[in-house]
Amino acid sequence: MSSRALAAVAAAAAAILLACSGLTQLLGGAAAAGNCSVAEEPASAFASVATRPSRSGPLAPIGSWTSEQVGNAAIIAAVGARLKIPVRGQVIAVATAMQESRLINLAGGDRDSIGLFQQRPSQGWGTPAQVHDPEYAATRFYTKLQSITGWQSMPLTRAAQAVQVSAYPDAYAKWEPQAAQLVAALTGVHPAGPGCTTVIAASGWTSPAPGAEVGSGFRTADRPGHDGVDLIEAKGHPIHAAAAGTVTRVRCNAIDVRTGGDWGCNRDGDPDLTSGCGWYVDINHAGGIVTRYCHQLVRPYVQVGRHVNAGDLIGLSGSSGHSSGPHLHYEVHLNADHGAGSAINPVTFMQSVGAPLG
């Protein structure tokens, strides 16, 4: 496939995914909100490649990924959509290609390995020309993935290894956060991880981090100024709006305590050297309730003034600001007040609305 044809396929693939998902532009790694519900994924997760419209020009870079790399990720996601592979499967495929080729369609590699997934013709993956075709290579990857019993509930690295049979079986795991961000940016849908469920209570509330363990508690004896609770999540896990409401604040708050200057939120904070919430979001809900979501990995996926529904994706867990490791710091405030004086125990509150944490 020529580079011009490849660019056209990539651009068209992304166009249909973006059109169906409602994502209007690619913003340096940002993504539109989605859900973690396992009941039914949005239609954008299964957008048709066969009927995709044409679109000229290459795709914009996303984060550190170049236009060429994003275009190849778009092809992988679009093939998955055509085959009705859940978004989680598309993330597995993109992460695999990140490890195998850095999302570059290589003409060669180790022994007779070729293409995005470094598939080997001698191992039955296809002819050299076939495995160098990104659409064909992605289709073969998904076909093998679907043949693996229980792949949906496996850790990413185990599912990828079951397909690839790599000499480095643990290498795929490190790409999961970036693959999730890239697929979310291309499709507008964030993947549900293994066992990830968003259950919305009759009250309209849901856990912002389903299944996450509750760590440091609310205003404990050793941390009397801790106005929320820490929900322990691996870096890059989805953070959800706890209830319907309007986003009132999206901010980076990370201060270098040694100088009083800006530490920055696009890197991990330090428990001793950094103060502040890092990347965080405030949402106003009915009844004057405010929720806060701190220490996000990258700029949150929502904007001030946006209406969100319970379970909508608002960002990814990280360790920005005053933080010693990846987690979501979650606060609940009363009377539409964002200050410390209005904070209440999130564990008690979430129990009262039928959406317990932990």
DOMARMAR-214730 format. One record per atom (N, C-alpha, C): x, y, z. Coordinates in steps of 0.001 Angstrom, whole numbers, padded with zeros to 6 digits, always signed. Layout:
BEGIN
XYZ
...
***
This chain:
BEGIN
+000853-001188+000000
+000000+000000+000000
+000887+001235+000000
+000630+002193-000890
+001459+003383-000981
+001258+004267+000229
+002246+005154+000469
+002117+006062+001611
+000928+006987+001444
+000657+007424+000194
-000498+008287-000033
-001798+007557+000268
-001889+006307-000185
-003100+005526+000078
-003255+005257+001560
-002127+004965+002231
-002163+004700+003669
-002645+005916+004427
-002144+007118+004047
-002587+008335+004715
-004069+008568+004497
-004556+008272+003280
-005977+008465+003006
-006837+007532+003843
-006388+006265+003941
-007138+005303+004757
-007169+005742+006212
-006015+006157+006733
-005943+006587+008125
-006845+007773+008381
-006776+008777+007492
-007591+009960+007677
-009070+009631+007594
-009434+008798+006630
-010842+008437+006496
-011324+007614+007665
-010479+006703+008125
-010853+005881+009273
-011141+006746+010478
-010248+007694+010736
-010466+008576+011883
-011679+009444+011673
-011932+009865+010433
-013062+010751+010182
-014376+010108+010578
-014572+008844+010195
-015838+008213+010555
-015927+007973+012049
-014789+007607+012676
-014809+007403+014115
-015116+008695+014838
-014511+009784+014379
-014754+011064+015026
-016165+011539+014785
-016669+011362+013568
-018017+011803+013265
-019051+011064+014095
-018871+009761+014235
-019828+008979+014994
-019742+009252+016479
-018547+009547+016965
-018378+009707+018400
-018721+011097+018879
-018734+012092+017968
-018984+013452+018375
-017728+014193+018774
-016574+013579+018631
-015318+014257+018937
-015001+015171+017763
-014925+016463+017991
-014818+017404+016890
-013402+017734+016517
-012438+017484+017418
-011070+017780+017062
-010126+016985+017934
-008917+016787+017436
-007887+016089+018179
-007023+017125+018859
-006937+017068+020162
-006258+018102+020928
-005141+017511+021754
-004009+017229+021140
-002807+016852+021870
-003014+015829+022956
-003763+014771+022693
-003948+013720+023671
-005264+013814+024399
-006046+014893+024219
-007331+015011+024896
-008353+014146+024196
-009382+013748+024941
-010417+012915+024360
-011763+013350+024851
-012780+013000+024084
-014129+013285+024509
-014543+012318+025596
-015619+012668+026310
-016066+011823+027405
-016706+010561+026868
-016562+009479+027601
-017188+008210+027265
-017583+007501+028528
-018066+006301+028420
-018492+005546+029584
-017690+004272+029753
-017710+003733+030970
-017027+002490+031282
-018050+001375+031442
-019264+001590+030972
-020308+000598+031124
-020008-000619+030269
-020220-001805+030822
-020014-003011+030030
-021323-003515+029450
-022413-002810+029717
-023703-003255+029209
-023768-003088+027692
-023342-001920+027201
-023387-001670+025764
-022479-000499+025463
-021567-000674+024544
-020689+000420+024185
-021383+001308+023175
-021034+002607+023127
-021651+003519+022174
-021428+003071+020742
-022294+003572+019855
-022206+003178+018451
-020859+003507+017860
-020197+004561+018373
-018913+004947+017820
-017864+003869+017992
-018056+002981+018970
-017089+001908+019183
-017120+000903+018044
-018203+000885+017267
-018348-000078+016190
-018594+000631+014859
-017970+001786+014668
-018158+002542+013440
-017713+001722+012233
-018412+001881+011114
-018116+001094+009918
-016974+001689+009124
-015978+000866+008802
-014879+001309+007963
-015290+001275+006500
-016144+000318+006150
-016491+000127+004746
-017169+001358+004157
-017908+002113+004956
-018653+003256+004444
-018057+004576+004896
-016811+004561+005334
-016224+005785+005851
-016121+006842+004758
-016346+008109+005084
-016220+009162+004090
-014765+009498+003830
-014496+010152+002729
-013127+010547+002436
-012776+011822+003185
-011495+011989+003458
-011011+013191+004122
-009568+013399+003690
-009235+014594+003268
-007892+014845+002772
-006988+015300+003897
-005688+015061+003698
-004702+015529+004654
-004424+014514+005741
-003225+014566+006302
-002859+013645+007382
-003526+014019+008691
-003522+013087+009627
-004061+013358+010947
-003074+014184+011757
-003596+014940+012702
-002737+015746+013560
-002016+014845+014553
-000795+015213+014954
-000116+014465+016015
-000934+014503+017298
-000775+013493+018134
-001425+013446+019440
-000350+013156+020472
-000144+014096+021380
+000908+013922+022362
+002249+013775+021673
+002991+012729+022025
+004307+012494+021424
+004218+011666+020145
+003015+011271+019753
+002842+010419+018575
+002693+011281+017329
+003465+010962+016301
+003476+011741+015077
+002220+011486+014251
+002070+012294+013213
+000936+012128+012304
+000914+010726+011699
+002078+010218+011304
+002140+008866+010727
+001711+007816+011750
+002200+007936+012971
+001862+006963+014008
+000377+007023+014357
-000169+008227+014460
-001595+008372+014747
-002429+007790+013606
-001972+008006+012374
-002694+007437+011241
-002743+005924+011293
-001645+005292+011671
-001637+003831+011778
-002507+003351+012934
-002504+004088+014051
-003398+003738+015159
-004849+003861+014728
-005142+004868+013914
-006514+005051+013425
-006954+003871+012562
-006034+003362+011746
-006371+002191+010930
-006671+000994+011827
-005826+000766+012831
-006044-000372+013740
-007386-000246+014449
-007704+000966+014941
-008977+001168+015635
-010155+000993+014689
-010013+001511+013463
-011110+001422+012507
-011378-000020+012073
-010326-000806+011884
-010519-002223+011560
-011217-002927+012714
-010807-002622+013932
-011493-003197+015089
-012955-002817+015131
-013248-001542+014814
-014640-001099+014793
-015443-001861+013748
-014848-002039+012559
-015534-002770+011494
-015847-004200+011910
-014912-004803+012662
-015098-006192+013105
-015907-006297+014400
-016382-005137+014896
-017160-005072+016135
-016361-005573+017337
-015080-005215+017342
-014222-005506+018491
-014450-004417+019534
-014737-004748+020788
-014910-003717+021812
-013671-002819+021887
-013863-001604+022367
-012769-000644+022428
-011595-001188+023239
-011885-001990+024249
-010804-002607+025022
-009888-003421+024110
-010476-004145+023154
-009681-004920+022212
-008865-004040+021289
-009420-002880+020916
-008683-001944+020080
-007465-001397+020826
-007615-001170+022129
-006481-000711+022932
-005398-001790+022989
-005802-003039+023165
-004830-004138+023173
-004056-004162+021862
-004763-003997+020752
-004107-004031+019439
-003157-002853+019271
-003583-001653+019636
-002729-000477+019482
-001504-000584+020392
-001699-001034+021633
-000568-001200+022550
+000424-002219+022002
-000079-003279+021405
+000797-004294+020817
+001639-003687+019693
+000993-002905+018825
+001727-002276+017727
+002722-001232+018243
+002382-000571+019339
+003343+000367+019939
+004622-000353+020350
+004463-001513+020947
+005622-002280+021389
+006389-002873+020214
+005666-003433+019263
+006317-004159+018178
+006974-003238+017154
+006370-002081+016878
+006871-001256+015772
+006864+000235+016060
+006448+000631+017262
+006240+002051+017580
+005255+002681+016594
+004312+001884+016135
+003258+002324+015212
+003823+002813+013868
+004940+002248+013484
+005521+002509+012158
+005402+001226+011341
+004912+001336+010117
+004710+000160+009284
+006045-000281+008682
+006787-001076+009449
+008154-001448+009099
+008199-002462+007952
+009151-002251+007062
+009320-003190+005939
+010043-004455+006369
+010710-004418+007522
+011411-005587+008025
+011676-005467+009507
+012195-006545+010091
+012477-006550+011517
+013262-007785+011881
+013043-008300+013074
+013733-009505+013528
+013364-010688+012639
+014380-011346+012118
+014170-012451+011168
+013267-011970+010020
+012106-012578+009822
+011279-012156+008694
+010064-011350+009145
+010143-010709+010319
+009023-009924+010839
+008786-008683+009987
+007506-008353+009796
+007134-007238+008918
+005927-006512+009514
+005864-005209+009292
+004643-004455+009534
+004457-003938+010940
+003239-003447+011206
+002893-002829+012485
+003008-003811+013643
+002653-005050+013409
+002650-006053+014480
+003853-006996+014388
+004764-006721+013441
+005941-007563+013238
+005543-009044+013107
+004524-009260+012275
+004072-010616+012004
+005027-011291+011018
+005196-012597+011174
+006180-013326+010377
+005491-014210+009336
+005741-013979+008063
+005177-014849+007026
+005519-016315+007244
+006715-016597+007755
+007111-017982+007963
+006297-018661+009058
+005592-017870+009878
+004761-018428+010939
+003282-018445+010574
+003002-018226+009289
+001636-018376+008808
+000766-017139+008895
+001362-015972+009108
+000549-014759+009227
+000092-014233+007869
+000729-014634+006802
+000381-014154+005465
+001632-013943+004651
+001459-013482+003426
+002604-013186+002578
+003259-011890+003058
+004502-011630+002661
+005131-010361+003036
+004296-009146+002655
+003720-009167+001475
+002900-008024+001044
+001656-007887+001924
+001053-009009+002301
-000152-008952+003129
+000138-008382+004519
+001153-008881+005196
+001401-008421+006560
+001977-007011+006593
+002406-006512+005428
+002842-005117+005353
+001666-004179+005096
+000498-004725+004862
-000741-003947+004694
-001365-003778+006086
-001426-002557+006632
-001920-002371+007998
-003328-002923+008235
-004210-002788+007254
-005567-003300+007440
-005568-004828+007540
-004809-005466+006667
-004716-006927+006720
-004088-007360+008037
-002995-006704+008435
-002292-007088+009664
-003182-006928+010885
-003929-005827+010934
-004828-005609+012061
-005945-006649+012082
-006453-006975+010907
-007515-007992+010834
-007010-009329+011349
-005795-009728+010964
-005244-010988+011440
-005028-010954+012958
-004571-009806+013470
-004381-009695+014917
-005714-009910+015644
-006753-009226+015196
-008055-009343+015864
-008639-010754+015734
-008434-011368+014579
-008938-012737+014388
-008312-013682+015412
-007007-013551+015612
-006333-014392+016606
-006792-014027+018020
-006950-012741+018296
-007389-012310+019618
-008754-012914+019954
-009677-012874+019003
-011018-013400+019243
-011034-014906+019459
-009993-015590+019012
-009947-017045+019183
-009485-017446+020585
-009042-016461+021381
-008516-016741+022714
-009635-016652+023739
-009943-017740+024376
-011032-017774+025354
-010730-016851+026528
-011678-015960+026823
-011558-015097+027986
-010631-013911+027819
-010296-013545+026576
-009354-012440+026384
-009873-011137+026972
-011213-010965+026985
-011781-009701+027467
-011454-009429+028930
-011258-010479+029716
-011007-010298+031142
-009527-010434+031503
-008676-010626+030502
-007245-010776+030768
-006573-009409+030918
-005493-009320+031690
-004647-008127+031631
-004157-007925+030205
-003941-006672+029819
-003557-006384+028440
-002342-007180+028000
-001314-007223+028820
-000075-007868+028390
-000273-009364+028156
-001152-009992+028945
-001405-011424+028752
-002174-011672+027461
-003166-010823+027167
-003935-010985+025932
-003043-010754+024714
-002212-009714+024774
-001317-009435+023652
-000321-010572+023444
+000200-011083+024524
+001165-012172+024428
+000532-013435+023858
-000727-013685+024196
-001418-014862+023672
-001518-014800+022149
-001585-013588+021597
-001619-013423+020149
-000213-013485+019561
+000711-012746+020156
+002018-012540+019554
+003045-013618+019864
+002942-014252+021046
+003936-015230+021501
+005333-014604+021412
+005493-013485+022107
+006725-012710+022053
+007775-013270+023008
+009038-012954+022697
+010132-013320+023598
+010158-012407+024827
+009371-011328+024786
+009304-010379+025899
+007839-010210+026313
+007280-011190+026995
+005832-011220+027241
+005298-010094+028123
+006148-009454+028918
+005676-008401+029807
+005851-007009+029219
+006357-006932+028005
+006713-005627+027439
+005500-004802+027035
+004359-005452+026803
+003197-004726+026294
+002541-003842+027361
+002677-004214+028624
+001934-003546+029694
+002229-002057+029768
+003481-001674+029523
+003852-000269+029702
+003173+000660+028715
+002627+000112+027634
+001986+000942+026626
+000499+001152+026868
-000074+000471+027854
-001529+000533+028024
-002065+001947+028227
-001479+002770+029127
-002037+004124+029296
-002011+004943+028010
-000890+004874+027267
-000806+005657+026037
-001755+005122+024966
-001888+003804+024885
-002813+003228+023910
-004249+003618+024240
-004588+003600+025523
-005941+003991+025937
-006215+005439+025583
-005237+006328+025821
-005410+007735+025489
-005560+007930+023977
-004757+007223+023196
-004795+007388+021752
-006113+006880+021180
-006571+005720+021629
-007839+005183+021139
-008997+006077+021582
-008937+006593+022820
-009993+007497+023279
-010027+008753+022433
-008850+009290+022076
-008798+010489+021251
-009349+010235+019858
-009137+009034+019323
-009586+008708+017974
-011057+008331+017913
-011579+007741+018969
-012942+007225+018931
-013917+007985+019806
-013405+008725+020808
-014307+009373+021757
-014857+008423+022782
-014359+007183+022800
-014846+006182+023744
-013666+005659+024528
-013744+005698+025850
-012660+005148+026652
-012919+003681+026926
-011891+002852+026861
-012084+001421+027058
-012426+001061+028485
-013231+000041+028637
-013436-000558+029949
-012330-001566+030172
-011658-001458+031296
-010623-002424+031622
-011232-003730+032075
-010425-004739+032334
-010951-006014+032791
-011771-005841+034062
-012990-006320+034047
-013840-006252+035221
-014369-004869+035515
-014172-003893+034595
-014580-002521+034851
-016074-002365+034620
-016791-001920+035616
-018224-001710+035472
-018611-000387+036095
-019492+000335+035436
-020067+001536+035995
-021518+001229+036317
-021852+001184+037586
-023207+000898+038028
-023789+002188+038590
-024839+002678+037968
-025468+003922+038405
-026640+003582+039310
-026588+004092+040534
-027632+003820+041522
-028918+004547+041151
-030025+004145+041793
-031311+004786+041551
-031260+006281+041855
-030347+006679+042726
-030190+008088+043073
-029528+008894+041959
-028950+008193+040961
-028239+008863+039891
-026755+009007+040138
-026247+008388+041207
-024829+008492+041542
-024110+007183+041220
-022800+007296+040975
-021973+006141+040682
-020561+006379+041216
-019813+005318+041395
-018436+005468+041865
-017581+006131+040791
-016740+007097+041154
-015877+007725+040151
-014728+006817+039710
-014455+005771+040486
-013376+004831+040162
-013839+003435+040572
-014639+002775+039740
-015227+001485+040112
-014181+000468+040549
-014383-000103+041739
-013511-001159+042226
-012238-000690+042877
-011955+000614+042832
-010711+001112+043416
-010759+001014+044939
-009650+000597+045519
-009549+000485+046970
-009447+001868+047602
-010131+002047+048732
-010032+003296+049470
-008741+003294+050275
-007885+004275+050040
-006631+004388+050763
-006763+005383+051900
-005996+006459+051847
-006023+007466+052907
-007424+008035+053058
-007895+008107+054294
-009273+008497+054560
-009475+009989+054749
-010707+010323+055061
-011129+011714+055229
-010728+012236+056609
-009896+013273+056627
-009504+013970+057851
-009142+013002+058990
-008192+012143+058731
-007734+011191+059733
-006832+011898+060741
-006494+011185+061822
-005676+011783+062873
-004317+012237+062344
-003747+011458+061423
-002437+011836+060903
-002523+012792+059729
-003738+012965+059165
-003915+013902+058054
-005221+014680+058252
-005272+015541+059258
-006518+016259+059563
-006953+017229+058461
-006032+017620+057595
-006384+018524+056509
-006720+017823+055208
-006875+016497+055266
-007174+015722+054055
-008678+015762+053826
-009132+016618+052911
-010560+016905+052756
-011295+015934+051841
-010665+014829+051511
-011320+013827+050687
-010785+012454+051017
-010953+011513+050090
-010396+010173+050257
-009587+009831+049013
-008609+008981+049179
-007782+008546+048062
-008264+007189+047572
-008572+007121+046296
-008994+005868+045662
-007809+005370+044846
-007265+004237+045240
-006018+003744+044665
-006280+003135+043296
-005712+003772+042278
-005877+003341+040894
-004517+003338+040206
-004300+002409+039312
-003089+002427+038505
-003105+003632+037576
-001961+004094+037186
-001862+005240+036297
-002571+004951+034977
-003392+005909+034557
-004084+005781+033282
-005454+005163+033355
-005941+004815+034572
-007283+004253+034675
-008329+005356+034558
-009515+005024+034049
-010529+006055+033819
-011101+006623+035116
-011402+007916+035081
-012101+008606+036163
-013445+009057+035610
-014513+008794+036366
-015865+009064+035892
-016558+010129+036737
-017437+010874+036097
-018295+011799+036831
-019186+010994+037764
-019245+011390+039028
-020012+010624+040012
-021514+010820+039863
-021944+011891+039208
-023367+012153+038975
-023472+013203+037878
-024669+013391+037375
-024880+014421+036360
-024619+015803+036954
-024094+016684+036143
-023836+018034+036631
-023106+018864+035601
-022629+020014+036022
-021923+020948+035145
-020502+021149+035641
-019552+021052+034742
-018143+021255+035093
-017924+022743+035381
-017430+023044+036570
-017221+024439+036959
-015748+024814+037089
-014871+023833+037106
-013448+024151+037229
-012615+023040+036611
-011660+023428+035779
-010637+022529+035234
-009322+023275+035404
-008438+022742+036204
-007279+023531+036597
-006057+022665+036864
-004887+023240+036623
-003628+022658+037074
-003188+023398+038326
-003016+022676+039413
-002595+023271+040677
-001464+022426+041244
-000228+022817+040932
+000948+022093+041413
+002053+023112+041661
+002404+023312+042922
+003352+024344+043315
+004620+023702+043886
+005758+024193+043457
+007038+023776+044021
+007205+024505+045354
+007152+023754+046459
+007158+024376+047782
+008489+025044+048101
+009536+024699+047389
+010833+025299+047655
+010929+026725+047115
+010243+026973+046014
+010349+028276+045358
+009035+029037+045296
+007925+028315+045493
+006622+028937+045305
+006233+029044+043845
+007063+028525+042969
+006783+028576+041545
+005954+027395+041072
+005653+027409+039802
+004822+026365+039200
+005642+025095+038999
+005178+023980+039563
+005820+022678+039378
+005429+022085+038033
+004185+022341+037634
+003661+021774+036401
+002888+020494+036661
+001888+020240+035832
+001033+019061+036027
+001282+017966+035008
+002124+018223+034027
+002391+017194+033026
+003583+016327+033409
+003788+016195+034699
+004756+015259+035255
+004262+014898+036651
+004789+013806+037202
+004377+013400+038549
+004794+014444+039566
+003974+014591+040590
+004316+015455+041699
+005197+014727+042702
+005397+015362+043855
+006250+014802+044897
+005602+015087+046244
+005508+014095+047137
+004827+014325+048418
+005526+015338+049309
+006807+015550+049082
+007564+016480+049909
+007812+017817+049228
+007888+017817+047911
+008293+019022+047194
+007153+019742+046490
+005998+019112+046420
+004890+019677+045655
+003642+019824+046516
+002936+020932+046342
+001626+021105+046954
+000591+021267+045852
-000664+021026+046195
-001733+021232+045220
-002336+019945+044709
-003423+020116+043986
-004272+019016+043523
-003849+018468+042168
-002812+019077+041542
-002453+018638+040209
-003543+019011+039217
-003674+018216+038168
-004816+018398+037258
-006074+017975+038005
-007065+018861+038051
-008286+018476+038745
-009516+019104+038108
-010664+018538+038467
-011967+018950+037941
-012935+019111+039101
-013752+020166+039052
-014891+020327+039963
-016172+020238+039153
-017169+019530+039701
-018476+019413+039047
-019559+019813+040041
-020447+020719+039635
-021606+021096+040445
-022792+020198+040090
-023429+019656+041134
-024570+018754+040953
-025827+019355+041569
-026948+018714+041321
-028210+019155+041908
-028101+019162+043431
-028838+020066+044052
-028847+020130+045504
-027644+020842+046091
-026879+021539+045247
-025741+022284+045750
-024526+021446+046082
-024470+020217+045612
-023342+019332+045890
-022250+019543+044836
-021005+019556+045285
-019854+019690+044402
-018946+018484+044614
-018448+017915+043526
-017443+016853+043636
-016148+017332+042995
-015040+016839+043516
-013709+017222+043029
-012889+015961+042757
-012079+016008+041664
-011328+014851+041200
-009884+015301+040931
-008947+014902+041792
-007582+015437+041769
-006538+014431+041279
-005366+014976+040937
-004138+014241+040584
-004246+013524+039241
-004978+014101+038289
-005159+013432+037011
-003866+013409+036196
-003784+012412+035319
-002565+012129+034565
-002254+013199+033530
-003264+013626+032811
-003113+014625+031754
-004244+015640+031900
-004202+016672+031082
-005285+017656+031122
-006629+016932+031055
-007561+017236+031960
-008844+016524+031960
-009560+016617+030617
-010435+015643+030373
-011106+015516+029090
-012381+016337+028982
-012647+017197+029943
-013851+018020+029931
-013443+019488+030034
-014398+020366+029732
-014149+021792+029785
-015176+022461+030697
-014816+023620+031214
-015731+024380+032070
-017006+024692+031285
-018140+024489+031937
-019432+024730+031314
-020051+023507+030684
-019285+022440+030568
-019814+021227+029942
-020745+020480+030890
-021863+020002+030363
-022742+019124+031130
-022250+017695+030988
-022161+016979+032102
-021766+015577+032084
-022856+014740+032734
-022906+013494+032360
-023821+012531+032963
-023059+011616+033908
-023769+010967+034796
-023136+010008+035694
-022417+008945+034875
-021158+008692+035212
-020380+007679+034514
-019576+008182+033347
-019775+009455+032931
-018993+009981+031816
-017510+010024+032177
-016668+009726+031200
-015226+009819+031404
-014825+011283+031496
-014112+011654+032558
-013644+013032+032689
-012124+013125+032676
-011422+012015+032837
-009967+012047+032826
-009374+010701+033181
-008058+010701+033432
-007326+009488+033761
-006578+009678+035079
-006512+008630+035882
-005830+008706+037169
-004334+008869+036965
-003729+009658+037840
-002304+009894+037746
-001717+010263+039082
-000657+011066+039055
+000042+011409+040285
+000554+012850+040235
-000198+013740+039567
+000215+015137+039487
-000093+015844+040805
+000634+016914+041072
+000409+017668+042301
+001025+016999+043522
+000458+017261+044689
+000958+016696+045953
+000528+015234+046033
+001396+014354+045573
+001025+012945+045436
+002256+012072+045538
+002076+010910+046156
+003184+009961+046293
+003050+008770+045356
+001978+008730+044567
+001760+007618+043650
+000407+007751+042988
+000146+006983+041931
-001107+007120+041189
-002337+006841+042055
-003302+007739+042014
-004576+007554+042693
-005513+008689+042305
-006771+008535+042661
-007742+009615+042530
-008065+010148+043915
-007805+011412+044156
-008253+012081+045374
-009641+012629+045075
-010626+012175+045827
-012035+012481+045554
-012651+013219+046737
-013272+014360+046446
-013909+015162+047495
-015383+015387+047186
-016167+015600+048250
-017577+015978+048138
-017800+017201+049021
-018427+018238+048463
-018708+019477+049191
-020200+019787+049133
-020693+020488+050140
-022100+020870+050214
-022276+022364+049938
-023497+022720+049583
-023892+024120+049408
-023117+024829+048301
-022793+024074+047248
-022103+024631+046083
-020847+025393+046467
-020238+024988+047539
-019026+025635+048038
-017841+024720+047751
-016790+025300+047197
-015614+024501+046851
-014566+024520+047960
-014813+025228+049040
-013805+025389+050076
-013741+024245+051053
-012649+024221+051843
-012428+023135+052799
-013531+023064+053849
-014120+024213+054202
-015138+024213+055248
-016408+023476+054890
-016635+023240+053593
-017861+022572+053161
-017651+021098+052857
-016414+020602+052999
-016127+019207+052651
-016758+018252+053650
-017294+017146+053113
-017848+016086+053955
-017165+014772+053573
-017356+013759+054398
-016717+012462+054162
-017312+011800+052913
-016531+011626+051844
-017074+011013+050630
-017544+009577+050832
-016881+008830+051708
-017286+007438+051933
-018696+007392+052486
-018969+008215+053504
-020299+008245+054112
-021331+008736+053120
-020993+009784+052392
-021948+010350+051437
-022282+009357+050332
-021266+008725+049766
-021529+007801+048660
-022323+006586+049108
-022124+006165+050334
-022967+005101+050884
-024417+005548+050964
-024636+006791+051352
-025997+007308+051523
-026753+007418+050210
-026031+007544+049084
-026699+007642+047778
-026661+006315+047030
-026247+005253+047702
-026281+003922+047100
-025182+003628+046119
-024073+004383+046194
-022943+004169+045286
-021661+004097+046117
-021524+003077+046943
-020377+003013+047865
-019038+002956+047138
-018027+003526+047782
-016671+003483+047250
-015996+002201+047668
-014966+001797+046914
-014217+000624+047286
-014774-000635+046682
***
